[in-house]
């Protein structure tokens, strides 16, 4: 239990104790784990991995089959003239990727290698490749069942495909229950994992590069101050409506992601001779790990779990962001969405992993999380930890903005677009920025993490029930592609 | 798609500037002299590869309609009304995209023989950084381009 809360007495303590009980009960259910070959395995990770396998098989390997077409769609090869000026496939993808690429790619990978050795990387990549089919399915549904509001805006995501999609199958009651459950989980999840945790990690890295406990951010109140400053920025955007800041960060995040991958490549180039050995360690470690509890199963679990944390496939969050795209064929956005786990997990996470493995940073011990990644870069680029600190803050900020949007959409769904509820939600969100930076509050973080993964329960039940719809749309679309009904648009000015 | 009455066309790009207005009047004179049909076009600068926030995306459809309405009401329609009353056969067009490319597309669609634009006389630094529509246009146009100061 947290020091901060425990120090207080009276009603605070009562509430805290009650909350702790609720939190522990929720975590016990969501993260209920079984022990397989000596390694603990939360069932929710199996639930996500199973979904990815089912969708991969059901859509006959759309992950690989659809890859080339996805790139063509993002390039705009199929954009009709009347769609110019609307939200493009590229924009929907970029917005969704900005929300997903974050600490999971930097810190999560380091955690995976610390726990599972280099071999965890291979299983992470495999999980990422399979997760592409999950994103394909949920994002197609997000566009198919989105709602076009009277004011010209669009609302989409699991809330809408669960309620509207299942109603269309004569399961309106079940749809409403699943949609409401999803929205509630999404609101709580957005406050912790999508917010407090991000603020917390951003502060940790900033504190580390400014001299740790003795540095400029070392004082007792530094966390609160950092949190207030961060909350002010988030508040200016989400309440003040100053979109300029959001636009700047959203532009910076793809740039930082590219820059990050380049930095990884520089480190890899400097250690070029170690690369074959690194691949050997990754592949060998995946099948016959040494000194890892649970052996091959243990490594597999670590990799799959970190991939799920990083790419969010199956949680339904990305379907909210993808649903604004302009298209009359929902499947096209599914194709584009399958690139998301590829970029997030297969490219960026692999880059982090290779960097950590070739530099041997994981063998020295002592460091973990962001610090381990930071140390790996430092061996080749001594100034990089500072850049990494800036990147971490930007990634955290953009993830917070993305999740505040998801939470606000869930609030709007539950309260029938109430303006008051929106304000209350956003105020609470800002409070959690400060709480997150000021203390780790494991109780709240644990509860929120559980909530984020809880989103996958109503979401995937609904997606299973609706996957036939996606299959039908995919079959129609593929037939139209073959017959030329859907064809590339010739751009005259090229 | 060539204009219905198969007349040669003239296209003028306007952006609300005085030079654009002068270009429109020159284009009107040219079209009348040739017996051609004039298109007065405004292109709202837009790239499908710009990065947007989720809220901007959600509202984009409405924003696009609003941008088109404003462009018509404030830039294109007043010119079209004035030219039509001078006896020019004239159409109004508002599109999104990269201005020079879209103007060339319009010229091609309408089988135009001339393209006209105004120039803003922007600083060298700005041109160096962002380019200019007339500058881009003369590089890619397939018909003669007239730039009006």
Interface residues (C-beta under 8 A of the other chain):
Chain A: X76 X79 X84 X85 X86 X87 X88 X89 X90 X91 X92 X94 X95 X98 X99 X151 X152 X153 X154 X155 X243 X246 X247 X250 X251 X253 X254 X320 X321 X324 X325 X326 X401 X402 X405 X492 X493
Chain B: X44 X46 X48 X49 X50 X51 X52 X53 X54 X55 X56 X57 X58 X59 X60 X61 X62 X64 X65 X67 X95 X96 X97 X101 X102 X104 X105 X108 X109 X140
